[in-house]
Amino acid sequence: GMVFCNTHKFAVHGFNDRKLQTPNYVSTRGIHEYFHVYQGCYLEESATWLEEGSAEFLAFYLGGCNKWNVLETFEKQMMFHMEEAQRWRKQNEGITIEHMEDIEKADFKAKGGYRELAYDAGAWAVAFAIGQSGK
């Protein structure tokens, strides 16, 4: 079994209203965390935004396929997280996904956007890379 801890103290998937959580929420978190296990087996090191963004992308995608997402579809889930990333960026000019190459080396202000930059914008960066791959 796996144990999930919210060590970053993020709002649940960006939602503070517990009524929006689905009974299968743990499934999408399980996908996200299990993907980190997979990454650990095949990647020596990668950018923080790539690690978290790809785990989020896969959780949203499989969550949408199985109707486990908080917002039901993959598309709605991705759009919500784009809006979260954009909202944070407007309030924190000059801080970009570039600051999420290595969270351990990020400055204090950039770390304040860990969720929005590494997870939310990271998922969109992964979507962009997949789109560019032609597959």
N, C-alpha and C positions, 0 to 999 in steps of 0.2 A: 504494500500500500504506500501511498504518498501522503504527506502532511503538508498543508498549505498554510503559510503564515503571511500576514499582510505587514511585512517588516517596513515597508515604505509608508504605511498609514495612508494609502491612497483611498479616496472615496471609491466605493465599489464600482469599478468600471466607469468611473466618472460620474456616477449617479449618487446623489445623496438621499433620494427618495426610495426607501426600501421596498415600496410597492412595485417599483419597476424591475426588481430582481425577478428572474424566472426561477422556477424550481430546479432547472438544469444549469444554473449559473456555475456550479462547481465543475460541470463538464467542460465549459470553455476555459476555466482556470486550469483544469487538469490538462487540457490540450496545450495551453500556453506553457505550463511548467514542464510537462513531459517533453515538449520540443526543446527546452533548455538541456534536458538530459541527452537528447539526440545531438544537439549542437556540441555538447561537451565531448561526445565520442568522435566527432568528425572535424571539429574546428579547434585549432590551437588557440587562436586569438582572433577576435573580430571587434569591430566598433560597437560600442554600447547600443547605439541606435539600431544597428543591424541585428544584434542579438534580440533586443526587446521588440523591435518593429516586426521582425519576421515571426516571432512567437505570437504577437498580437494578430498579425495578418492571418496566420494559419488558424488561430482560435476563432476569429471572426468568420473566416471562410467556412470552416467545418461547422461552426455554430449556426451559420445561416443555412447550410445544407440540411441540418438536423433540427432546425427551429429551436435552438438553445440560446440564441442571442437575446440580450435584454431588449433590443429593438427589432427583433425577429429576423430581418433579412441582413445579409452581408452588406448590401449597398447602404441601407439605413445606418448600420453600425459604423461603417467607414465614414459616412458623411458626418455623423455626430462627432467623431474623433477628429475630423478635419476642422470642424468648427471650434472644437476645444483648443487645438493647436493654434489656429488663427487668432482666437481670442487672447490666448496667452502671449503670442508674439506681438500683438498690437500694444499690449501693456508693458512689454519688455523689449523695446527696440534694440537692435544690435546683437541680440542673443539668438542664435540659430541652431539648427541641427548639427552644424559643424562643432559646436561646443559639447556634443554628446559622443565624440569619438572615444573618449575614455572618461567615464563618470568619476573615477577616482582622481583625475587631474583637473576636472572642471572647477571653475571658481564658484563661490557661494551663490552668486546671482543666477548662474546657469543651472546649478543644482536645484534651484527653486522651480525650474521648468522640466525636471526629470521626466515626469509623467507625460507632459504635453509634447516634449521634444523627442525623447527616446521611444516612447510607446506610440503616441498618436501620430506624430509626424513620421516616425520611423516606419509605421505600417504603410503610410502613403509612399515613402521612399522605396519600400519593397515593392509595392504595387507598380510604381513607375519603372523600376528595374525589370520586373516581369513583363510589363508592356513593351519595353525597349528590346527585350530578348527575342521577340517575335514568336514566342511559343505560347 
